[in-house]
């Protein structure tokens, strides 16, 4: 019984890891493109606000608050 339960748990875990990421198609209408751009801008603003309040010496700051050029903000 325990062996069957262990095998079932391992199989379900491996299946979950093997499933591909959900497909996110590119927008096709101007409304969809605008929604996408608004979402990207909102996420970037949220990231910048988080970076302003973080400890500048922390590992998290170094990992999450990189500018596109590679240097920390």
C-alpha positions, -999 to 999 in steps of 0.1 A, spaced: 0 0 0 28 24 9 47 15 -22 17 22 -44 11 55 -27 48 64 -31 48 55 -68 16 75 -74 31 106 -57 63 104 -77 44 99 -109 22 128 -103 51 150 -94 71 141 -125 40 146 -147 35 181 -132 72 189 -140 70 176 -175 40 197 -186 49 226 -209 42 262 -198 9 276 -210 10 291 -244 6 328 -244 -2 339 -280 8 373 -292 -20 399 -293 -38 402 -326 -58 434 -321 -48 469 -312 -68 466 -280 -49 434 -270 -16 451 -277 -26 481 -256 -36 458 -228 -3 440 -230 17 473 -230 -3 486 -200 3 453 -181 41 455 -188 42 492 -177 22 484 -145 46 455 -137 76 476 -142 62 504 -120 55 479 -93 91 465 -96 106 500 -93 84 508 -63 96 476 -46 132 484 -54 129 518 -38 120 502 -4 145 474 -4 178 473 14 204 482 -13 229 458 1 207 427 0 210 398 -24 173 402 -33 180 438 -44 210 427 -65 188 399 -81 156 418 -87 166 454 -93 190 452 -122 188 478 -149 187 465 -185 224 475 -189 233 451 -160 242 476 -133 221 479 -102 199 510 -99 
